[in-house]
Protein backbone atom coordinates (compact mmCIF):
# COMPACT_ATOMS: atom_id res chain seq x y z
CA UNK A 1 0.00 0.00 0.00
CA UNK A 2 1.34 3.45 -0.81
CA UNK A 3 2.18 6.06 1.78
CA UNK A 4 -0.65 8.31 0.59
CA UNK A 5 -3.30 5.67 1.11
CA UNK A 6 -1.96 4.83 4.56
CA UNK A 7 -2.13 8.52 5.47
CA UNK A 8 -5.64 8.77 4.12
CA UNK A 9 -6.65 5.75 6.22
CA UNK A 10 -5.17 7.41 9.31
CA UNK A 11 -7.05 10.67 8.72
CA UNK A 12 -10.26 8.72 8.08
CA UNK A 13 -9.88 6.87 11.39
CA UNK A 14 -9.37 10.18 13.19
CA UNK A 15 -12.44 11.74 11.60
CA UNK A 16 -14.67 8.73 12.25
CA UNK A 17 -13.54 8.51 15.89
CA UNK A 18 -14.08 12.22 16.44
CA UNK A 19 -17.50 12.10 14.79
CA UNK A 20 -18.64 9.22 16.97
CA UNK A 21 -17.31 11.01 20.03
CA UNK A 22 -19.15 14.17 19.04
CA UNK A 23 -22.39 12.25 18.58
CA UNK A 24 -22.00 10.60 21.98
CA UNK A 25 -21.11 13.88 23.68
CA UNK A 26 -17.47 13.14 24.48
CA UNK A 27 -15.21 14.50 21.74
CA UNK A 28 -11.94 13.82 23.58
CA UNK A 29 -12.66 10.14 24.05
CA UNK A 30 -13.76 9.76 20.44
CA UNK A 31 -10.61 11.49 19.24
CA UNK A 32 -8.49 9.20 21.39
CA UNK A 33 -10.22 6.12 19.97
CA UNK A 34 -9.77 7.46 16.44
CA UNK A 35 -6.09 8.15 17.10
CA UNK A 36 -5.54 4.67 18.49
CA UNK A 37 -7.28 2.98 15.57
CA UNK A 38 -5.34 5.17 13.12
CA UNK A 39 -2.01 4.23 14.67
CA UNK A 40 -2.97 0.56 14.68
CA UNK A 41 -3.91 0.73 11.02
CA UNK A 42 -0.53 2.27 10.17
CA UNK A 43 1.26 -0.46 12.11
CA UNK A 44 -0.73 -3.20 10.39
CA UNK A 45 -0.17 -1.76 6.90
CA UNK A 46 3.55 -1.37 7.48
CA UNK A 47 3.81 -4.87 8.90
CA UNK A 48 2.20 -6.29 5.77
CA UNK A 49 4.56 -4.26 3.58
CA UNK A 50 7.76 -5.84 4.94
N, CA, C and O atoms as a DFTB+ gen file, in Angstrom:
200 C
 N C O
     1  1       0.843      -1.172       0.000
     2  2       0.000       0.000       0.000
     3  2       0.890       1.239       0.000
     4  3       1.925       1.253       0.667
     5  1       0.509       2.259      -0.725
     6  2       1.339       3.451      -0.815
     7  2       1.204       4.300       0.448
     8  3       0.270       4.149       1.237
     9  1       2.166       5.189       0.603
    10  2       2.180       6.059       1.776
    11  2       0.967       6.985       1.807
    12  3       0.459       7.306       2.882
    13  1       0.505       7.412       0.644
    14  2      -0.650       8.310       0.593
    15  2      -1.920       7.616       1.063
    16  3      -2.728       8.216       1.771
    17  1      -2.099       6.376       0.681
    18  2      -3.305       5.669       1.107
    19  2      -3.262       5.321       2.588
    20  3      -4.304       5.279       3.242
    21  1      -2.074       5.070       3.125
    22  2      -1.956       4.830       4.565
    23  2      -2.281       6.112       5.330
    24  3      -2.961       6.063       6.356
    25  1      -1.810       7.239       4.849
    26  2      -2.127       8.518       5.472
    27  2      -3.607       8.850       5.403
    28  3      -4.184       9.377       6.354
    29  1      -4.207       8.538       4.276
    30  2      -5.643       8.769       4.116
    31  2      -6.445       7.885       5.069
    32  3      -7.462       8.316       5.612
    33  1      -5.990       6.660       5.268
    34  2      -6.649       5.754       6.216
    35  2      -6.535       6.289       7.633
    36  3      -7.488       6.206       8.407
    37  1      -5.370       6.838       7.981
    38  2      -5.169       7.409       9.306
    39  2      -6.097       8.599       9.549
    40  3      -6.731       8.691      10.600
    41  1      -6.175       9.491       8.592
    42  2      -7.049      10.668       8.716
    43  2      -8.512      10.234       8.802
    44  3      -9.287      10.818       9.560
    45  1      -8.890       9.226       8.038
    46  2     -10.263       8.721       8.079
    47  2     -10.594       8.159       9.456
    48  3     -11.680       8.400       9.984
    49  1      -9.661       7.409      10.036
    50  2      -9.883       6.869      11.387
    51  2     -10.052       7.997      12.401
    52  3     -10.912       7.919      13.278
    53  1      -9.239       9.042      12.286
    54  2      -9.371      10.184      13.188
    55  2     -10.734      10.858      13.048
    56  3     -11.379      11.178      14.047
    57  1     -11.164      11.070      11.818
    58  2     -12.444      11.736      11.598
    59  2     -13.622      10.900      12.071
    60  3     -14.564      11.428      12.663
    61  1     -13.574       9.603      11.814
    62  2     -14.674       8.733      12.251
    63  2     -14.719       8.677      13.775
    64  3     -15.798       8.756      14.363
    65  1     -13.564       8.542      14.419
    66  2     -13.540       8.511      15.886
    67  2     -14.028       9.809      16.500
    68  3     -14.772       9.793      17.481
    69  1     -13.619      10.924      15.934
    70  2     -14.076      12.222      16.444
    71  2     -15.571      12.427      16.216
    72  3     -16.265      12.988      17.064
    73  1     -16.057      11.970      15.072
    74  2     -17.497      12.102      14.786
    75  2     -18.334      11.283      15.748
    76  3     -19.356      11.757      16.244
    77  1     -17.908      10.059      16.015
    78  2     -18.638       9.220      16.966
    79  2     -18.584       9.831      18.358
    80  3     -19.583       9.831      19.079
    81  1     -17.429      10.347      18.736
    82  2     -17.308      11.006      20.032
    83  2     -18.188      12.239      20.138
    84  3     -18.764      12.510      21.191
    85  1     -18.289      12.982      19.048
    86  2     -19.146      14.166      19.040
    87  2     -20.613      13.778      19.164
    88  3     -21.375      14.440      19.868
    89  1     -21.009      12.713      18.486
    90  2     -22.393      12.247      18.576
    91  2     -22.735      11.743      19.976
    92  3     -23.863      11.902      20.441
    93  1     -21.756      11.134      20.643
    94  2     -21.997      10.603      21.982
    95  2     -21.766      11.637      23.081
    96  3     -22.032      11.365      24.252
    97  1     -21.277      12.812      22.716
    98  2     -21.106      13.884      23.683
    99  2     -19.755      13.913      24.368
   100  3     -19.584      14.630      25.354
   101  1     -18.790      13.149      23.871
   102  2     -17.465      13.141      24.480
   103  2     -16.433      13.149      23.355
   104  3     -15.958      12.098      22.924
   105  1     -16.094      14.348      22.889
   106  2     -15.215      14.503      21.742
   107  2     -13.801      14.011      22.032
   108  3     -13.159      13.434      21.154
   109  1     -13.308      14.229      23.246
   110  2     -11.942      13.825      23.578
   111  2     -11.775      12.314      23.537
   112  3     -10.775      11.812      23.024
   113  1     -12.738      11.596      24.067
   114  2     -12.658      10.136      24.053
   115  2     -12.771       9.602      22.629
   116  3     -12.066       8.661      22.266
   117  1     -13.637      10.185      21.829
   118  2     -13.764       9.764      20.439
   119  2     -12.501      10.042      19.644
   120  3     -12.097       9.234      18.808
   121  1     -11.880      11.181      19.903
   122  2     -10.615      11.493      19.240
   123  2      -9.512      10.539      19.647
   124  3      -8.684      10.153      18.822
   125  1      -9.495      10.155      20.917
   126  2      -8.494       9.203      21.387
   127  2      -8.693       7.831      20.749
   128  3      -7.720       7.175      20.377
   129  1      -9.931       7.399      20.619
   130  2     -10.222       6.120      19.971
   131  2      -9.841       6.182      18.493
   132  3      -9.278       5.228      17.955
   133  1     -10.143       7.294      17.843
   134  2      -9.768       7.463      16.441
   135  2      -8.259       7.473      16.251
   136  3      -7.748       6.902      15.287
   137  1      -7.544       8.118      17.165
   138  2      -6.088       8.149      17.100
   139  2      -5.507       6.757      17.286
   140  3      -4.597       6.360      16.559
   141  1      -6.023       6.023      18.245
   142  2      -5.541       4.667      18.493
   143  2      -5.797       3.761      17.290
   144  3      -4.912       3.011      16.878
   145  1      -6.992       3.827      16.734
   146  2      -7.284       2.975      15.574
   147  2      -6.464       3.410      14.360
   148  3      -6.078       2.566      13.551
   149  1      -6.193       4.693      14.220
   150  2      -5.344       5.169      13.125
   151  2      -3.919       4.677      13.251
   152  3      -3.318       4.260      12.261
   153  1      -3.373       4.717      14.445
   154  2      -2.009       4.232      14.667
   155  2      -1.940       2.729      14.449
   156  3      -0.972       2.232      13.873
   157  1      -2.947       2.004      14.899
   158  2      -2.967       0.557      14.679
   159  2      -3.064       0.219      13.196
   160  3      -2.452      -0.745      12.737
   161  1      -3.816       0.992      12.458
   162  2      -3.910       0.731      11.021
   163  2      -2.574       0.979      10.329
   164  3      -2.201       0.234       9.422
   165  1      -1.852       2.014      10.746
   166  2      -0.532       2.271      10.173
   167  2       0.414       1.119      10.487
   168  3       1.155       0.668       9.614
   169  1       0.392       0.646      11.718
   170  2       1.264      -0.464      12.110
   171  2       0.937      -1.716      11.306
   172  3       1.843      -2.411      10.846
   173  1      -0.338      -2.006      11.134
   174  2      -0.727      -3.203      10.391
   175  2      -0.354      -3.100       8.915
   176  3       0.091      -4.084       8.324
   177  1      -0.528      -1.924       8.314
   178  2      -0.174      -1.763       6.905
   179  2       1.329      -1.835       6.693
   180  3       1.782      -2.374       5.684
   181  1       2.102      -1.306       7.615
   182  2       3.554      -1.365       7.476
   183  2       4.061      -2.773       7.752
   184  3       5.055      -3.191       7.157
   185  1       3.407      -3.512       8.636
   186  2       3.810      -4.868       8.902
   187  2       3.589      -5.756       7.684
   188  3       4.404      -6.631       7.391
   189  1       2.491      -5.531       6.977
   190  2       2.199      -6.289       5.770
   191  2       3.109      -5.930       4.615
   192  3       3.283      -6.725       3.691
   193  1       3.696      -4.737       4.653
   194  2       4.561      -4.264       3.576
   195  2       5.925      -4.939       3.619
   196  3       6.531      -5.167       2.572
   197  1       6.414      -5.259       4.800
   198  2       7.765      -5.838       4.935
   199  2       7.799      -7.296       4.687
   200  3       8.863      -7.911       4.765
